[in-house]
Amino acid sequence: MNKMNIKKGDLVQVISGKDRGPAGSPTQGKVMRAMPAERKVVVEGVGMVKKSVKPNGANQQGGIVQQEAAIDASNVMLVCPSCGKATRVGHAKDDEGKTVRVCKKCGAKF
């Protein structure tokens, strides 16, 4: 079972790897795609690679394009929407009995 705490649309902070950034201004971005089977995520503006593209109907020109590559999910931390800090994620039941994610720093459910 490959369960990840990070979902599409979440704001995450890169904590490891070449795109981590300096300590004073860590790199943050929105998750564009989550791949739980491979435990990887594609984050907006992180892990940029150059790729050769052949000309086709949608792209008449072709050439070299830059796009985001998948990075390992262990290299990012979820940013809590209420306190704005990078946090670990806990799980709890809400009022209807659904399992929700919980911020370990402030206790907010999201």
Contacts in CASP RR format, 6 or more apart in sequence:
PFRMAT RR
TARGET T0000
AUTHOR 0000-0000-0000
METHOD contacts of the structure
MODEL  1
MNKMNIKKGDLVQVISGKDRGPAGSPTQGKVMRAMPAERKVVVEGVGMVK
KSVKPNGANQQGGIVQQEAAIDASNVMLVCPSCGKATRVGHAKDDEGKTV
RVCKKCGAKF
2 36 0 8 1.000
2 37 0 8 1.000
2 39 0 8 1.000
3 36 0 8 1.000
4 34 0 8 1.000
4 36 0 8 1.000
4 39 0 8 1.000
4 41 0 8 1.000
4 73 0 8 1.000
5 78 0 8 1.000
5 89 0 8 1.000
5 90 0 8 1.000
5 101 0 8 1.000
6 12 0 8 1.000
6 31 0 8 1.000
6 34 0 8 1.000
6 41 0 8 1.000
6 73 0 8 1.000
6 76 0 8 1.000
6 78 0 8 1.000
7 31 0 8 1.000
7 34 0 8 1.000
8 31 0 8 1.000
8 32 0 8 1.000
8 33 0 8 1.000
8 34 0 8 1.000
9 30 0 8 1.000
9 31 0 8 1.000
9 32 0 8 1.000
10 30 0 8 1.000
10 31 0 8 1.000
10 78 0 8 1.000
10 79 0 8 1.000
11 28 0 8 1.000
11 29 0 8 1.000
11 30 0 8 1.000
11 31 0 8 1.000
11 78 0 8 1.000
11 79 0 8 1.000
11 81 0 8 1.000
12 28 0 8 1.000
12 29 0 8 1.000
12 30 0 8 1.000
12 31 0 8 1.000
12 41 0 8 1.000
12 43 0 8 1.000
12 76 0 8 1.000
12 77 0 8 1.000
12 78 0 8 1.000
12 79 0 8 1.000
13 26 0 8 1.000
13 27 0 8 1.000
13 28 0 8 1.000
13 29 0 8 1.000
13 76 0 8 1.000
13 77 0 8 1.000
13 78 0 8 1.000
13 79 0 8 1.000
13 86 0 8 1.000
14 20 0 8 1.000
14 21 0 8 1.000
14 26 0 8 1.000
14 27 0 8 1.000
14 28 0 8 1.000
14 29 0 8 1.000
14 43 0 8 1.000
14 46 0 8 1.000
14 71 0 8 1.000
14 75 0 8 1.000
14 76 0 8 1.000
15 26 0 8 1.000
15 75 0 8 1.000
15 76 0 8 1.000
15 77 0 8 1.000
15 86 0 8 1.000
16 74 0 8 1.000
16 75 0 8 1.000
17 71 0 8 1.000
17 75 0 8 1.000
18 47 0 8 1.000
19 27 0 8 1.000
19 46 0 8 1.000
19 47 0 8 1.000
19 71 0 8 1.000
20 26 0 8 1.000
20 27 0 8 1.000
21 27 0 8 1.000
26 86 0 8 1.000
27 46 0 8 1.000
28 79 0 8 1.000
29 43 0 8 1.000
29 44 0 8 1.000
29 45 0 8 1.000
29 46 0 8 1.000
30 43 0 8 1.000
30 44 0 8 1.000
31 41 0 8 1.000
31 42 0 8 1.000
31 43 0 8 1.000
31 44 0 8 1.000
32 42 0 8 1.000
32 43 0 8 1.000
32 44 0 8 1.000
32 68 0 8 1.000
33 41 0 8 1.000
33 42 0 8 1.000
33 70 0 8 1.000
34 41 0 8 1.000
34 42 0 8 1.000
34 73 0 8 1.000
35 41 0 8 1.000
35 42 0 8 1.000
35 70 0 8 1.000
38 70 0 8 1.000
39 72 0 8 1.000
39 73 0 8 1.000
39 74 0 8 1.000
40 70 0 8 1.000
40 71 0 8 1.000
40 72 0 8 1.000
40 73 0 8 1.000
41 70 0 8 1.000
41 71 0 8 1.000
41 73 0 8 1.000
41 76 0 8 1.000
42 68 0 8 1.000
42 69 0 8 1.000
42 70 0 8 1.000
42 71 0 8 1.000
43 68 0 8 1.000
43 71 0 8 1.000
43 76 0 8 1.000
44 68 0 8 1.000
45 68 0 8 1.000
46 68 0 8 1.000
46 71 0 8 1.000
47 68 0 8 1.000
47 69 0 8 1.000
47 71 0 8 1.000
48 66 0 8 1.000
48 67 0 8 1.000
48 68 0 8 1.000
48 69 0 8 1.000
49 66 0 8 1.000
49 67 0 8 1.000
49 68 0 8 1.000
49 69 0 8 1.000
50 64 0 8 1.000
50 65 0 8 1.000
50 66 0 8 1.000
51 64 0 8 1.000
51 65 0 8 1.000
51 66 0 8 1.000
51 67 0 8 1.000
52 63 0 8 1.000
52 64 0 8 1.000
53 59 0 8 1.000
53 62 0 8 1.000
53 63 0 8 1.000
53 64 0 8 1.000
53 65 0 8 1.000
54 62 0 8 1.000
54 63 0 8 1.000
55 61 0 8 1.000
55 62 0 8 1.000
55 63 0 8 1.000
56 62 0 8 1.000
77 86 0 8 1.000
77 87 0 8 1.000
77 88 0 8 1.000
78 86 0 8 1.000
78 87 0 8 1.000
78 88 0 8 1.000
78 89 0 8 1.000
78 101 0 8 1.000
79 85 0 8 1.000
79 86 0 8 1.000
79 87 0 8 1.000
80 86 0 8 1.000
80 87 0 8 1.000
80 103 0 8 1.000
80 105 0 8 1.000
80 106 0 8 1.000
80 108 0 8 1.000
80 110 0 8 1.000
81 108 0 8 1.000
81 110 0 8 1.000
82 103 0 8 1.000
82 106 0 8 1.000
82 108 0 8 1.000
82 110 0 8 1.000
83 103 0 8 1.000
83 105 0 8 1.000
83 106 0 8 1.000
83 108 0 8 1.000
85 105 0 8 1.000
85 106 0 8 1.000
87 103 0 8 1.000
87 104 0 8 1.000
87 105 0 8 1.000
87 106 0 8 1.000
88 104 0 8 1.000
89 101 0 8 1.000
89 102 0 8 1.000
89 103 0 8 1.000
89 104 0 8 1.000
90 101 0 8 1.000
90 102 0 8 1.000
90 103 0 8 1.000
90 104 0 8 1.000
91 99 0 8 1.000
91 100 0 8 1.000
91 101 0 8 1.000
91 102 0 8 1.000
92 99 0 8 1.000
92 100 0 8 1.000
92 102 0 8 1.000
92 109 0 8 1.000
93 99 0 8 1.000
93 100 0 8 1.000
94 100 0 8 1.000
94 109 0 8 1.000
100 109 0 8 1.000
100 110 0 8 1.000
101 109 0 8 1.000
101 110 0 8 1.000
102 108 0 8 1.000
102 109 0 8 1.000
102 110 0 8 1.000
103 109 0 8 1.000
103 110 0 8 1.000
END
